[in-house]
């Protein structure tokens, strides 16, 4: 596979080094499956979750694939009374990405982004490259050149 996604084109345009990882959709259904197929520790592979706050504002959260977003912690982090997951049918129109291929980089517009604090312990993290079967591996320092983000503990314990 060598097709470039929006996320990859964005990184390329900013001359940001990243590593591409590919898998076939039939090999992996869940994020943990993706980590397994790629031979990676699930703590190193992150899923991109898009949410809607009570105010109607949208937020993006990146959490390790084996973890679950704690909606109360997430809401508190972004100053909302509550948040809920965006419905899959609304994802493409809002972000330009489909469920299973949503990347925090290259969305139609930028949304406040929170990455789980565990990422600060990693040299690089892997997340969707913007299409099912495409993953990008990049450091937090490089991500900072593309999008603003904050680190916080937003997973269920």
Secondary structure, 3 states (H helix, E strand, C coil): CCCCCHHHHHHHHCCCCCEEEECCHHHCCCHHHHHHHHCCCHHHEEEEEEEEECCCCEEEEEEECCCCECHHHHHHHHCCCCEEECCHHHHHHHHCCCCCCCCCCCCCCCCEEEEEHHHHHCCCEEEECCCCCEEEEECHHHHCCCCCCEEECCECC
